[in-house]
Amino acid sequence: MQSRPSQTEFVALVAMLFATIAISIDAMLPALPEIAATLSPDAPNAAQLVVTSFVLGMGIGTLFTGPLSDAFGRKRVILVGSGLYALAALACFFAPSLEVLLAARLLQGLAAAAPRTVAIAMVRDLYAGREMARIMSFAMMIFTIVPALAPLMGQGIIALGGWHSIFLAYILFSGLCMLWLGLRQPETLPLAKRRPLHIGDLWRGTKELFTHRIIVVSTLLQTLTLAALFATLSSLQGIFERQFDRAESFPLWFAVIAVASMGGSLLNSRIVMTIGMRRVVQRSYATVLVLSLIALASLGTGLLQGNLSFAMQMAWCIGIFSMTGLTMGNLNALAMEPVGHIAGLAASVISSIATVGSVMLAIPVGLAFNGTSTPLLIGATGLIALSLVLSLKTLGEPRA
């Protein structure tokens, strides 16, 4: 029997498993112009699909990884998924065309669903309620370091070996995560609590999920929140390059955004135990909606120019990223609280619906990019407004 690591080490490990997604997306952002020039010169916006195809694959894969972890254990599924992720990254490295690259990225996303989704179930095995939200906040806070460094890492790798070489870094990262998990983390789901893979049981478990109003609401809110985030990630490099002429310094500014937005997760870990998850979610949406309306009024109309315009764009991006840190952990904890007995299935179904739905909403916003931030601001403001209205109408008063 392995000894259980400290809570600090467990949080760090969960953060690194979550970071598989961040590094897979954010390290690609500096490569999008080169990918467009090399593989889709006639349709440069198509390069954005390198991001969204990965996320779509992750959303589909999420449907399977949770039930598999309920049957075979959390650790085994994460290790197998991480291994497949590395193989898909190798296929991306050798991709000769955009179509092949997108197919390989879809497969990579399918495999990445294992560390991302099963890690949530692993946390639920050990924690519940506000304590789970607190653990998730700490993990998200550490996880934010990876998005801060990933574009810088991607830019450095591109300079040394071209954009294909980024996928070798993915293989190395996945190997380190597998080594850490394999050596240090014991299985969190004992044999006695595992659920065999029976279609009937899975269907009954899925139906049970949607008898809980809080799960339906949380899933919808996660969908809208992630849609705003993914639309921002898809458009951000282009905005910095074409609207602000800061393509070369984009990774540095992205690092500033990521580090500044760590405050969202830190703040949530401090206040969630006192004011509750529901109020944190509602107030986060309200604050960022006001910021988005100000940004749309000032940037979309050309009221601000030069450095003031860029400062407003930076402030808005920090707000979007901070909102994610203040809401997603709480929404996951709220959804998972009543279904600890089917945590893997619950994490899979909720994450899959939220991820696939968010990609479907984010793709048209990203493809509407016209060289300015206006399409993104309009799309994201609408998504946040819907989130606020839904949260105010459906999330009741916080419980003790």
Backbone torsions as a table, in degrees:
resi	resn	phi	psi	omega
1	MET	NA	130.6	175.3
2	GLN	-76.9	144.4	173.6
3	SER	-75.7	144.1	-178.1
4	ARG	-73.1	131.3	179.1
5	PRO	-69.0	164.9	177.5
6	SER	-63.2	161.9	178.7
7	GLN	-60.6	-36.7	179.5
8	THR	-62.3	-46.0	179.6
9	GLU	-66.9	-38.7	178.7
10	PHE	-61.7	-44.4	178.3
11	VAL	-61.2	-42.7	179.7
12	ALA	-63.8	-40.6	178.8
13	LEU	-64.9	-45.5	177.9
14	VAL	-60.3	-41.0	178.7
15	ALA	-60.7	-40.8	179.8
16	MET	-68.3	-36.4	176.3
17	LEU	-65.6	-42.5	174.2
18	PHE	-59.3	-37.7	-173.7
19	ALA	-67.1	-14.5	173.6
20	THR	-54.1	-38.2	179.5
21	ILE	-71.6	-46.5	-176.7
22	ALA	-61.6	-45.4	-178.4
23	ILE	-68.6	-32.4	-179.9
24	SER	-68.9	-26.2	179.8
25	ILE	-96.2	-53.6	-168.4
26	ASP	-72.6	-32.7	178.1
27	ALA	-68.7	-19.0	179.2
28	MET	-79.8	-22.4	-171.0
29	LEU	-57.3	-45.4	178.7
30	PRO	-66.2	-17.9	-177.7
31	ALA	-85.5	-13.3	-173.9
32	LEU	-57.9	-42.6	178.1
33	PRO	-61.1	-41.0	179.9
34	GLU	-69.3	-38.7	176.9
35	ILE	-62.4	-43.7	178.5
36	ALA	-61.5	-45.0	-178.5
37	ALA	-66.5	-33.4	-175.9
38	THR	-85.6	-44.0	-170.2
39	LEU	-108.8	-22.0	-179.8
40	SER	-144.3	59.5	-176.9
41	PRO	-62.6	-26.9	-179.1
42	ASP	-84.0	-13.6	-179.9
43	ALA	-141.2	74.1	-173.5
44	PRO	-60.5	-30.7	178.3
45	ASN	-64.8	-21.1	-179.5
46	ALA	-64.5	-22.3	178.5
47	ALA	-62.2	-25.3	177.2
48	GLN	-59.6	-25.5	-178.3
49	LEU	-66.5	-15.6	173.5
50	VAL	-62.1	-32.9	176.7
51	VAL	-79.3	-52.5	-173.1
52	THR	-71.2	-28.2	176.3
53	SER	-66.1	-37.6	175.9
54	PHE	-62.5	-46.5	-178.0
55	VAL	-65.5	-38.4	177.5
56	LEU	-62.6	-45.0	176.7
57	GLY	-59.2	-41.3	178.7
58	MET	-61.7	-41.9	179.6
59	GLY	-63.5	-40.3	178.3
60	ILE	-69.0	-45.4	-179.0
61	GLY	-61.8	-29.3	-179.2
62	THR	-61.2	-27.9	178.6
63	LEU	-61.8	-29.0	-172.8
64	PHE	-100.0	-33.2	-171.6
65	THR	-67.1	-37.2	179.9
66	GLY	-64.5	-53.8	176.6
67	PRO	-58.7	-37.8	176.5
68	LEU	-61.6	-38.8	-179.9
69	SER	-71.6	-29.8	174.5
70	ASP	-65.4	-30.7	-176.7
71	ALA	-90.3	-40.5	-171.6
72	PHE	-112.7	-2.2	179.7
73	GLY	101.3	151.0	-175.9
74	ARG	-68.0	-47.1	-170.7
75	LYS	-64.1	-45.3	-177.2
76	ARG	-62.7	-41.6	-177.9
77	VAL	-67.9	-40.2	178.0
78	ILE	-62.8	-42.8	-178.5
79	LEU	-65.5	-43.4	179.0
80	VAL	-65.5	-44.9	179.3
81	GLY	-61.5	-40.4	179.5
82	SER	-65.7	-36.5	176.8
83	GLY	-65.0	-43.1	177.4
84	LEU	-65.5	-34.8	176.7
85	TYR	-59.5	-43.8	179.9
86	ALA	-65.0	-39.6	177.8
87	LEU	-65.2	-39.7	177.5
88	ALA	-65.7	-36.1	176.8
89	ALA	-63.0	-37.0	177.1
90	LEU	-64.2	-39.5	176.6
91	ALA	-64.0	-38.1	175.9
92	CYS	-62.0	-39.7	-179.0
93	PHE	-57.9	-38.4	-176.9
94	PHE	-95.3	5.0	-175.2
95	ALA	-62.1	125.8	-178.1
96	PRO	-91.6	-10.6	-176.7
97	SER	-145.8	165.5	179.4
98	LEU	-63.6	-38.6	-179.0
99	GLU	-62.6	-43.8	178.6
100	VAL	-66.2	-41.4	179.0
101	LEU	-61.5	-44.0	179.9
102	LEU	-64.5	-38.9	177.8
103	ALA	-64.6	-42.3	179.0
104	ALA	-67.5	-36.6	177.4
105	ARG	-67.1	-37.0	175.7
106	LEU	-59.9	-44.9	177.5
107	LEU	-64.5	-38.9	178.2
108	GLN	-62.8	-39.5	176.8
109	GLY	-65.5	-40.1	176.6
110	LEU	-55.3	-45.1	-178.4
111	ALA	-72.4	-35.4	-178.3
112	ALA	-67.1	-16.5	177.4
113	ALA	-60.6	-27.6	-177.2
114	ALA	-64.4	-58.9	179.4
115	PRO	-62.9	-33.3	-176.5
116	ARG	-72.1	-49.9	-173.4
117	THR	-80.2	-44.4	-176.0
118	VAL	-68.8	-27.0	175.8
119	ALA	-62.0	-37.1	177.0
120	ILE	-64.1	-43.6	177.8
121	ALA	-63.3	-35.8	179.1
122	MET	-64.0	-40.6	176.4
123	VAL	-64.4	-42.3	-179.3
124	ARG	-66.0	-28.5	175.7
125	ASP	-59.8	-31.0	-172.2
126	LEU	-107.0	-22.5	-174.8
127	TYR	-139.7	161.8	178.7
128	ALA	-147.8	162.5	173.0
129	GLY	59.8	-139.7	-177.1
130	ARG	-64.8	-30.2	177.9
131	GLU	-66.9	-37.7	174.9
132	MET	-64.5	-42.5	178.5
133	ALA	-60.3	-37.6	179.4
134	ARG	-66.6	-45.3	178.3
135	ILE	-61.7	-42.7	179.2
136	MET	-63.7	-36.3	178.7
137	SER	-65.1	-44.1	178.0
138	PHE	-62.2	-42.3	179.6
139	ALA	-63.9	-41.8	178.6
140	MET	-65.1	-33.7	-179.9
141	MET	-66.0	-44.0	177.6
142	ILE	-69.4	-40.6	-179.8
143	PHE	-57.1	-29.8	-177.8
144	THR	-64.1	-23.6	179.3
145	ILE	-61.8	-36.0	-177.8
146	VAL	-65.4	-48.9	175.3
147	PRO	-58.5	-31.2	179.0
148	ALA	-65.4	-37.4	-175.5
149	LEU	-94.2	-23.8	-171.8
150	ALA	-59.0	-47.2	179.1
151	PRO	-63.7	-36.3	175.9
152	LEU	-63.2	-42.7	177.3
153	MET	-62.4	-44.8	179.2
154	GLY	-60.8	-42.3	179.1
155	GLN	-63.3	-41.3	179.0
156	GLY	-65.7	-40.8	179.3
157	ILE	-66.3	-40.6	177.8
158	ILE	-59.7	-42.5	-179.5
159	ALA	-63.9	-33.8	-176.8
160	LEU	-85.2	-41.9	-171.8
161	GLY	-137.8	10.3	-178.6
162	GLY	85.4	167.4	-172.7
163	TRP	-67.7	-25.7	177.6
164	HIS	-58.8	-32.4	-173.6
165	SER	-68.7	-16.0	177.1
166	ILE	-57.3	-33.8	-176.4
167	PHE	-70.7	-23.3	173.6
168	LEU	-68.7	-35.9	176.5
169	ALA	-64.7	-35.0	177.0
170	TYR	-63.1	-40.0	179.2
171	ILE	-63.4	-43.8	179.1
172	LEU	-63.2	-45.2	-179.6
173	PHE	-61.3	-45.2	180.0
174	SER	-62.6	-40.1	178.8
175	GLY	-62.0	-40.8	179.0
176	LEU	-65.7	-40.9	178.2
177	CYS	-63.6	-42.3	179.1
178	MET	-63.3	-40.1	179.8
179	LEU	-64.0	-45.1	179.7
180	TRP	-63.2	-49.3	-179.7
181	LEU	-61.9	-45.2	-175.9
182	GLY	-64.8	-36.8	-175.4
183	LEU	-87.9	-28.8	-167.2
184	ARG	-114.8	-28.4	-172.5
185	GLN	-103.2	118.8	174.9
186	PRO	-74.3	161.9	177.4
187	GLU	-62.0	135.0	-178.5
188	THR	-96.7	-11.9	180.0
189	LEU	-112.9	104.3	-178.3
190	PRO	-67.5	160.1	-178.1
191	LEU	-55.9	-37.6	-176.1
192	ALA	-63.9	-23.4	-177.0
193	LYS	-101.3	3.2	-179.0
194	ARG	-78.5	150.5	-176.1
195	ARG	-117.7	119.1	179.7
196	PRO	-58.9	153.3	-179.4
197	LEU	-80.8	94.1	175.1
198	HIS	-121.8	129.1	-177.4
199	ILE	-56.0	-42.0	-179.7
200	GLY	-61.4	-43.5	179.6
201	ASP	-65.3	-40.5	179.2
202	LEU	-64.0	-41.3	179.7
203	TRP	-66.2	-42.1	177.9
204	ARG	-65.3	-39.8	178.1
205	GLY	-64.2	-40.4	179.0
206	THR	-65.1	-42.8	177.5
207	LYS	-62.9	-37.4	178.8
208	GLU	-61.3	-38.9	-179.2
209	LEU	-54.4	-45.0	-172.7
210	PHE	-87.5	9.7	166.2
211	THR	-85.8	-11.5	178.5
212	HIS	-95.6	113.5	-177.9
213	ARG	-57.3	-38.6	-176.8
214	ILE	-64.7	-32.1	178.8
215	ILE	-69.4	-42.6	178.2
216	VAL	-61.3	-47.4	-179.0
217	VAL	-63.7	-46.5	-179.2
218	SER	-60.5	-40.9	-179.7
219	THR	-64.0	-43.5	178.1
220	LEU	-63.3	-42.7	-179.6
221	LEU	-67.1	-39.0	176.6
222	GLN	-63.7	-37.9	178.7
223	THR	-60.5	-48.3	-178.8
224	LEU	-66.7	-40.3	-179.2
225	THR	-65.4	-47.1	179.8
226	LEU	-66.6	-32.7	177.6
227	ALA	-61.6	-43.7	177.7
228	ALA	-63.1	-40.0	-179.6
229	LEU	-67.9	-48.2	-177.0
230	PHE	-67.6	-36.2	175.7
231	ALA	-62.4	-39.6	178.2
232	THR	-65.3	-46.0	-179.9
233	LEU	-61.9	-38.6	-178.7
234	SER	-67.2	-35.6	-172.9
235	SER	-95.6	-17.1	-165.3
236	LEU	-63.8	-44.8	-177.7
237	GLN	-62.1	-41.7	178.5
238	GLY	-64.1	-38.5	178.0
239	ILE	-63.3	-45.5	180.0
240	PHE	-64.7	-35.7	-177.8
241	GLU	-76.0	-49.3	-169.1
242	ARG	-93.9	-32.6	-179.6
243	GLN	-88.4	-36.2	-174.0
244	PHE	-114.7	-1.8	178.1
245	ASP	54.1	47.4	-178.4
246	ARG	-128.5	40.1	-177.9
247	ALA	-62.5	-43.7	-176.6
248	GLU	-66.4	-37.0	-177.1
249	SER	-93.1	4.0	-178.1
250	PHE	-53.4	-46.4	-180.0
251	PRO	-58.6	-35.3	178.8
252	LEU	-68.2	-43.9	178.6
253	TRP	-67.2	-35.8	176.8
254	PHE	-63.5	-38.4	176.8
255	ALA	-62.6	-40.6	177.5
256	VAL	-60.7	-45.1	179.2
257	ILE	-60.5	-47.1	-176.9
258	ALA	-64.6	-44.1	-179.1
259	VAL	-66.9	-42.7	179.2
260	ALA	-62.9	-35.4	-177.8
261	SER	-76.5	-9.5	172.8
262	MET	-57.0	-26.2	179.1
263	GLY	-58.9	-28.6	178.7
264	GLY	-62.9	-49.2	179.7
265	SER	-67.6	-38.8	178.6
266	LEU	-63.5	-45.0	179.5
267	LEU	-62.1	-42.1	-179.8
268	ASN	-61.8	-41.2	-179.8
269	SER	-64.1	-25.5	-179.3
270	ARG	-84.6	-35.5	-170.6
271	ILE	-104.9	-17.1	-173.2
272	VAL	-64.5	-31.2	-178.6
273	MET	-72.6	-19.3	-176.8
274	THR	-103.2	-44.6	-177.0
275	ILE	-100.6	-11.7	174.1
276	GLY	93.4	156.5	-174.1
277	MET	-67.5	-40.3	-175.5
278	ARG	-63.7	-45.9	-178.6
279	ARG	-66.9	-36.8	177.3
280	VAL	-60.8	-44.9	-180.0
281	VAL	-61.3	-48.7	-176.8
282	GLN	-63.2	-44.9	-177.7
283	ARG	-69.4	-31.4	177.1
284	SER	-65.0	-47.4	178.6
285	TYR	-61.2	-42.7	-178.3
286	ALA	-62.3	-43.7	-178.7
287	THR	-64.4	-46.1	-177.1
288	VAL	-72.5	-28.7	175.3
289	LEU	-64.2	-44.1	176.9
290	VAL	-59.9	-45.6	178.6
291	LEU	-60.7	-41.0	-178.9
292	SER	-65.8	-40.2	178.2
293	LEU	-65.1	-38.9	177.0
294	ILE	-65.1	-43.8	-180.0
295	ALA	-63.8	-42.5	-179.6
296	LEU	-64.8	-40.8	-179.4
297	ALA	-68.0	-34.2	-175.7
298	SER	-90.5	-41.9	-178.5
299	LEU	-84.1	-41.1	-177.0
300	GLY	-67.8	-26.8	-179.7
301	THR	-98.1	-5.2	-177.7
302	GLY	77.2	14.9	179.9
303	LEU	-60.9	-37.9	177.1
304	LEU	-102.8	142.8	179.9
305	GLN	-132.1	162.5	172.3
306	GLY	61.9	-135.6	-176.0
307	ASN	-65.3	-32.2	178.9
308	LEU	-65.6	-39.5	177.6
309	SER	-63.4	-43.6	179.6
310	PHE	-65.3	-39.8	178.7
311	ALA	-62.5	-38.5	178.1
312	MET	-65.7	-41.0	178.0
313	GLN	-62.4	-42.4	178.6
314	MET	-62.8	-44.8	-179.3
315	ALA	-61.8	-40.4	179.8
316	TRP	-65.8	-43.5	179.3
317	CYS	-61.4	-42.6	177.7
318	ILE	-61.4	-38.8	178.3
319	GLY	-63.2	-43.0	179.4
320	ILE	-63.1	-46.9	-179.6
321	PHE	-65.9	-40.3	179.0
322	SER	-65.2	-39.1	177.6
323	MET	-58.1	-39.5	178.3
324	THR	-61.2	-44.0	179.5
325	GLY	-66.5	-29.6	-178.2
326	LEU	-85.3	-16.5	-174.2
327	THR	-113.9	-43.1	-168.8
328	MET	-64.0	-43.8	178.6
329	GLY	-61.4	-41.5	179.3
330	ASN	-67.6	-41.7	179.9
331	LEU	-65.5	-39.0	176.0
332	ASN	-63.1	-44.3	-178.7
333	ALA	-65.0	-41.7	177.8
334	LEU	-60.8	-41.8	-178.1
335	ALA	-70.7	-36.7	-174.1
336	MET	-82.5	-17.3	-173.7
337	GLU	-55.8	-44.7	-176.5
338	PRO	-86.1	0.0	-172.3
339	VAL	-130.3	40.4	179.3
340	GLY	-61.8	-25.2	-178.0
341	HIS	-75.3	-15.1	174.9
342	ILE	-132.0	47.6	-172.2
343	ALA	-60.2	-40.9	-178.7
344	GLY	-64.2	-48.6	178.0
345	LEU	-61.2	-43.3	-179.2
346	ALA	-62.0	-46.3	179.8
347	ALA	-61.0	-39.3	-179.3
348	SER	-65.6	-52.9	-175.0
349	VAL	-64.5	-46.3	-178.6
350	ILE	-62.7	-49.8	-177.7
351	SER	-65.5	-38.4	-178.8
352	SER	-64.7	-48.8	179.6
353	ILE	-61.3	-45.4	-178.1
354	ALA	-64.3	-41.5	-176.4
355	THR	-71.3	-50.2	-179.7
356	VAL	-63.1	-43.0	178.7
357	GLY	-62.1	-41.2	-179.4
358	SER	-66.8	-36.8	177.6
359	VAL	-64.5	-42.7	179.5
360	MET	-61.4	-34.1	177.5
361	LEU	-78.6	-33.2	-175.0
362	ALA	-78.6	-34.2	-175.2
363	ILE	-57.3	-50.2	179.8
364	PRO	-63.5	-32.9	177.1
365	VAL	-65.6	-44.0	179.2
366	GLY	-65.2	-42.5	-178.5
367	LEU	-71.6	-16.0	177.1
368	ALA	-78.8	-4.0	-178.9
369	PHE	-53.3	128.9	-176.5
370	ASN	-124.9	20.1	-178.6
371	GLY	97.5	-5.7	177.8
372	THR	-128.2	171.4	179.6
373	SER	-86.5	-2.9	-173.8
374	THR	-59.1	-49.2	178.9
375	PRO	-58.7	-40.5	179.0
376	LEU	-64.3	-45.3	-178.4
377	LEU	-62.9	-40.8	178.8
378	ILE	-64.3	-48.1	-179.0
379	GLY	-63.0	-47.8	-177.8
380	ALA	-66.1	-38.7	179.2
381	THR	-62.6	-41.9	176.6
382	GLY	-61.9	-42.4	-179.7
383	LEU	-65.1	-41.4	-179.6
384	ILE	-69.4	-38.7	178.1
385	ALA	-61.6	-43.3	176.7
386	LEU	-61.7	-39.9	179.3
387	SER	-62.0	-43.9	-179.3
388	LEU	-64.4	-46.9	-179.6
389	VAL	-60.6	-45.8	-179.6
390	LEU	-63.0	-42.7	-178.1
391	SER	-67.5	-37.2	179.8
392	LEU	-70.5	-33.8	-176.5
393	LYS	-84.3	-22.8	-170.7
394	THR	-119.2	-25.1	179.8
395	LEU	-87.1	114.5	-177.8
396	GLY	-74.1	-173.5	178.3
397	GLU	-64.2	143.2	180.0
398	PRO	-63.6	143.1	176.5
399	ARG	-87.2	162.2	178.0
400	ALA	-66.9	NA	NA
